[in-house]
Amino acid sequence: MEKSEQDPDRYETISIESKIREGVFHKVVKDLENGKAVSCSCKCWSKGNKPCFGMKSIGI
C-alpha cells in the first residue's frame, strides 16, 4: 500500500465493501495511468497475492 503514498498523482485508494463480510471494506490501490488495481488491504492479496473481488471489480 506504500505505492499510494509515494506518488499520490499516480495512485488512488478506493474503498470497496466486501461481498462476504458485511461492514468490512477493502482498500484497493488503483494505478491511474492504466486503470488497474495494483494492491489491496485484504488477506487474499497480502498473504498470497491473489486478486480479491474488490480488485477484480476495478480491473487487474
C-alpha positions in Angstrom: 0.0 0.0 0.0 3.0 2.3 0.2 2.7 3.0 -3.5 -0.2 5.3 -3.0 1.9 7.4 -0.5 4.9 7.6 -2.8 3.2 9.2 -5.8 -0.3 10.5 -5.0 -0.8 11.7 -8.5 -0.4 8.2 -9.9 -2.3 6.1 -7.4 -5.8 6.4 -5.9 -7.1 4.4 -2.9 -10.6 3.2 -3.3 -12.7 1.6 -0.5 -15.0 -1.3 -1.7 -17.3 -3.2 0.6 -16.6 -6.9 1.0 -19.1 -9.2 -0.6 -18.5 -11.8 2.1 -18.3 -9.8 5.3 -20.8 -7.1 6.0 -19.3 -3.8 7.2 -15.8 -4.7 6.0 -14.1 -2.6 3.4 -11.2 -3.4 1.1 -8.8 -0.6 0.5 -7.8 -1.1 -3.1 -4.9 0.9 -4.7 -5.6 1.8 -8.3 -2.9 2.9 -10.8 -4.4 5.9 -12.5 -2.2 5.5 -15.6 -3.6 2.1 -16.7 -6.8 1.9 -14.6 -5.8 -1.4 -12.9 -5.7 -2.4 -9.3 -2.2 -2.9 -8.0 -2.7 -3.7 -4.3 -5.3 -4.4 -1.7 -5.6 -4.4 2.1 -7.3 -7.8 2.2 -5.8 -11.2 3.3 -6.2 -12.6 -0.2 -3.7 -10.1 -1.6 -1.4 -9.6 1.4 -0.9 -13.3 2.1 -1.0 -14.8 -1.3 -1.1 -12.1 -4.0 -4.4 -13.4 -5.1 -6.8 -10.8 -6.5 -9.9 -10.3 -4.4 -13.4 -9.3 -5.6 -12.6 -5.6 -4.9 -9.5 -5.7 -7.1 -11.3 -7.6 -9.9 -14.2 -5.1 -9.9 -11.6 -2.3 -10.7 -9.6 -4.3 -13.2 -6.3 -6.2 -13.0 
